[in-house]
Amino acid sequence: MALEESASENDSITEENGIKFLISEKDSVYFNNAKIDYINTLFGGGQFQVLRV
């Protein structure tokens, strides 16, 4: 995953709780039946995880 300034022509855009997620066409297979979750770490930071549902 990476932060992007704008969507590419073939990107799919999904918005949840005011956050937009851009998913490229070639990577969309990895997000079928998946959930993106944000996990807080012990050191005050956090990270996104892709979970299968």
Secondary structure, DSSP 8 states (H G I E B T S, - for coil): ----SS--TT-EEEEETTEEEEE-GGGGGGGTTEEEEEEE-TTS-EEEEEEE-
